[in-house]
């Protein structure tokens, strides 16, 4: 499945849920399903600035694809991370950089978050894009 298809699948999943309590429950469930984040990476090097909660994020480039891992101490934020990773992890840097997170607006999450959580979501997305940009730069240099 490409990024657009994954985004559409997420939108469909959320469309079935009419109440925001149900949507938040799904977001929290997604966060609980994230693989464990290595304890040794829970330090300032991997900590994301711009979030009210504590958030750690790491990325690795394997076979020209970026794989992310992340963790948060807040359930909603961890679920938001899970949503982003569901879309962007395992993609090439170019795919990540050329695929805006349109699904967030379509599911209405942007209008149901507090300003601080909205800033945190934006910071997480920017970090994912920064990793993708850095890896794209590296792979572009290697291919020359």
N, C-alpha and C positions, 0 to 999 in steps of 0.2 A: 504494500500500500504506500502511495506517495503521501507527502505532507498534507496536501489538500484533501485527500480521501480520509486521512486520520482526523483532520479538523472537522470535516463533515460528519464523521461518525460520532465525534464528541458532541457536536451540536444536536444530532438526532437523539443521543442518550439523554441530554438535558431537556429536550422538548417534551419528553414523556413525563417529566416531573413538573407539575403545575406550581407547587408551593416552594418557596425559597428554603424552608426548613428541610425539605426533601433534597434540594439541590446542594445545600451545605452538607447534609449527611453523605451524599455521594462524593463530594470533594474530600471530606474527612476520610471516607473509606479508601479513596484512591491514595491518600497520603499514608495510610496504614499499610498499604500494599507495596510501598517503596522498599527496595532492598535495603538492608542495614548499611548505614554510612560508616566507614572505618573510623574507629575512635581516634586513631593516630592522626587523622586529618581534621579533627575538631579543634583547630587552632586558628590563630589570626591570619595565617597565610591563605586559608580557604574560606574565611568568614567574609560574608557579603556586607558591605556598608550600604546604608540607605533603607534598611529594614528595621522596624520597631522590634521585631522578634529576632532571635538568633537564627541565622541561616548560614549554612556552609555549602559550598558547591565546588565540584571538581570536574575536570574534563580530561579525556584522553583521546588521542587520535590513533585509530587502529584501522588499517586497510582503507585509508582515505575517508573514514567516517569518524564523527565525533560522538563519543559516548560520555554521558553526564551521570554523575551521582550527586545527590544532595540530601540535606537533612535540615529540619527546623525543630525548635522546641515548642512551636505553636501548631496545633492540629490543622487549623484552616490554612495556614501558610504552607505547611507540609503538603497539604492537598493541592494547593495552587502550584507548588513545585512539581508535583506528580503530573498535573495537567500539562505543564510546559514540557516536561521530559518525555511524556507520552508522544508529543508532537515532534520534538526536535532531537532526541537522543537516537543515535544510530543513523544519522544523516550526514551527507557531505557538507563541508563548510558553505559551499555555494547554495545548496538547497536551503540551509538554515538562513543565510543572509537574504535570500530572494523570496522568503515566505513569511509575510507579516502575520501576526497572531489574530487574524480576523475572527476566529472562532470565539475569542473572549468577548468581543462586542455582541456577537450573535447569540451567545448564551446569556448575555446580560450581566455578566459578573462585574463589569466595570462600573455599573450603576448601583451595585449592591455591596460594594466594599467601602469601608471607612477610608478617609483620605490617607491615613498612614498605611493601611493595607494596600491601597492603590499604588502608593509610592513604592512600597516593597515589591509588589508585582512588577512594576516598571523596572526596578533595580535588578530583579532576577532575570527578566527578559534581556535587559542591556548586557548583563554578565554573560548570558548564553551567546548573544551576538558578538561580544568582544572575544570570547573563546573562539568562535567560528572564524572571525576576522583574522585572529592571530594564526590559527591553523591554516587558513587559506594562504596567508602570506608565506608561511613555511613551505607549504606544498608547491606554491608558485615558484619559489626560489629553487626547490629541489628539482623541478621539472625543466629548468633552464640549462 
